[in-house]
Amino acid sequence: MKRSKAYRSAAEQIDRTRLYSPAEAVALARKTSPAKFDPTVEVALRLGVDPRKADQMVRGTVNLPHGTGKTARVLVFATGDRAEEARAAGADFVGSDDLIERIQGGFLDFDAVVATPDLMGKVGRLGRVLGPRGLMPNPKTGTVTTDVGKAVSDIKGGKIEFRVDRHGNLHFVIGKASFTDRALVENYAAALDEVIRLKPAAAKGRYLRKVTVTTTMGPGIPVDPSLTRGLANEVEDAVAS
């Protein structure tokens, strides 16, 4: 693959023979980002699980302490008082049959979907459209709920959802390159804690096998997967030194 001069210059600053600490990785990611806009900072994990087995699926949500740097567009399937509650909480699109028809017609200009339990029978018809995009409401992630106001507020406030793919890889966003190093590390630590908490009992061997931090259009930076505690303090130590 042919890379841009800016990308190659950024990649040259990364030592591929070592594993960086999370604090070093986010600082380097911000420094080497070749994008001319404020890029997203993302984390990719390789987990020691077999997602083909139901008892080794890793899926969850976490509220990032500093948000994602982006206000998510939330669509809510609700009627009556629940619909008004969703609008009051800041939902971008609220409805029922009308929204189902719009989505079936190709409308996908939203980042998250919430639904009340009574409408899931209808929303289920959208499984082939929403499922592959990771947008299908699910009780396990809090997006099928009667408390739609809280669900919308959580998502707008920086709640992210993650799910391991069929290859054992898991991706999530930890913010923008304009964030401070500390904010990015604290977001990373919060997400990592939840991923570790969700470790399947059936998973054997090393759970966190590989960690990479990257920015939009930027090169990946290898992170030491054994560093999972006291990460925020590490940022302070780096600044002090």
N, C-alpha and C positions, 0 to 999 in steps of 0.2 A: 504494500500500500504506500502510495506517495504521500509524504507528510509535508506540511508547510514549513517554511524556514523558522517561524516562531515556535512551532511545535518541536522541531529538532533542537532548537536552542534551549527550550525548557527541559527536554529529555536529557540533554547533556549535563544538566545540573543535578541529576538524580543518580546516586551511587547504587547500581543494581546488585552489588555484592554484599549489601547490608540490609538489615531490617530497621526501620526508623521507629522511634517512639511515636505515639499518637500526637503529642505536642509538636515534635519535629516535623511530622508528616503534614499537619494542617498548615504550619508556618511555611513549609516548602511549597505546598499546593497553592497557597495564596501568592507566594513570591513568583512562581513559575507559570502562572496561568497566562496562556497566550491570547485569551479572549479580550476583545475591546469593550465588552459589556460586563456587568456584574454576574459572573458565572455561578452556577450551583455547585456546592461541594457535596460529593457523594461517597458512599462507602460500599464496597463489595466484599462479601464474606464467602469463603468456601467452607462449608460445614461437613463434618464427618457423619452424615446421615444418609439414609436411602429413602428419598421422598416417595418412591414407588410403594413403600409400606406405610399403611395408614398410621401406625404407631410411631412413625419417625417424621411426621410432617411438622414443620416449624412455621407457625403463623401467628401474628399478633399485632398489637398496636402499642404506641407509646406517645406520651405528650412530651415533646422536646421543650426543655426549660426556656430556651431562647427562640422558639418557633423555627420555621423553615425559611423565613425571609420572603415568603410568598403567601398571599391571601388566597386560599383555595376557593374555587367556585363550587358551591354545594347545591346539589339537586335533591329535593325531598318529595317523596311520595306520601302524601297525607291529605286528609280532608277535615272539614269542620274546625274545631278548636285546635287540633294538632297542627293543621295547616297554618292557622294564625300564629301559633306558638313558634313555628319554624320561621315564618316571615319576621317575627319580632326578634328572633335570634340572629337574623342576617342571612338566611338562606337566599340564594340567588334565583332559584327556580322552585316553585311549589305547585303541586297539582296531582292528578291521578290519571284518568283515562287520556286526558289531553296530552300529558307528557309522554305517556306510553306511545301514543301515535306519533309524536314528534321524533322520538328516539327510533322508532321503527322506520321513520322516513329519513333517517341519517343524521339527526341532531346528536352531537356528542361534545358540545362545548362546555364541559364541566369536569371537575377533578375528583369529586366524591359523591356518593349516592347514599341517602338515608331513606328508610321506609318504615312505616308502622306495620306491625304484624298482620293486621287485617287486610292489608293491600298486597302482601307477598304472593298471594295466589295469582294476582294479575301481573305483578312485577316479574314473576317467574318466567313469563313468556319472553322476557328480554335476556334470558340467560346466555343465549348464543352471541348476543351483542355485547353485553356488559361483562360476562364472565372472562373472556380472553383478555380484556383490558384491566382486569382486577377491580372492577367497579361494582360488582354484584353485591348488594347488601347482605350482611351475614351477622347473625346474633353473636358469634364468637368475637367479632371485632366491634361490637356495639353500634352497628349501623342498621340493625333491625331492632327498633325500640319504640316504646310509647313516649319516652322522654326525648322527643326530637329536638327540643330547645337546647338541652345539654349536649346532644350529639353534634349539632351544628356549631355550637360555641367551641367545643373541643377541637373540631376539625379546623375551624377558622383560627384557633389559637395556636396551632402547630402540632396537632395530632397527626402522626404518620402511621401507615399500615405497611407491614412487610410480610412476605411469604416466600419460602424457599422454592426454587424452581426444580424441574425434574433432574437437573444436573447437580443439585446440592448447593447451588449458589443463591445468595440472598443479597438484595440491594436496598439501601435506604438513603434518604437525603439528610444531611446534618446542618444545612444552612447555605449561606452565600459567602463568596470570597470577601465581601465587605465586612463580614462579622469579625470580631476580635478572635485571636487564637483561643482565648479562654472560653468564649461562647461556643466555638466549634467543638472544642474538646469536651465541654460539659454536655453538649448535645450528643456527641459520640458516646460518651460514658453512659448516658441515660438509655440510649438505644441498645448498646452492648449489654448492659445489665439485664434488660428485658429478654434479649435473645438468649443469654446464658440461663436465665430463670426458666425459659421454655425448653431447655434441653430435654429431649425425649429420654425416658428411662431405658428404652430399647437401643439407644445409640451406643455403639461400642468404639473404643479407641479415642483418639484425640478429637474433640468436638470442634474447636476453632482451628482450622487447618491453614487458612490463608486470609489475610486482610489487606485490602488495597484502598487507598484514598485517592480520589481524583477530582478534577474540576471539569466542567463542560468544555470540551475540546482540548483538555489538557492531558498530559501523560499520567499513568498510574504510579503511585508511590507505595512501595511495599512497607507494611507496618508489622511490628512484632506482635503476633497474636497472643503471646503469653502475658502481655501488659494489660491488665484489666482492672486494677485497683489504684486509687490515689492519683488519678490522671490529672485532675485539676491542680493539685499541688505541684505536679511536674511542670505545668506551665509557669507557675510562680518561680520555680527554681531556675527555669530557662531564662526568664526575664532578669532574675537577680544576678545570673552569671554573665 
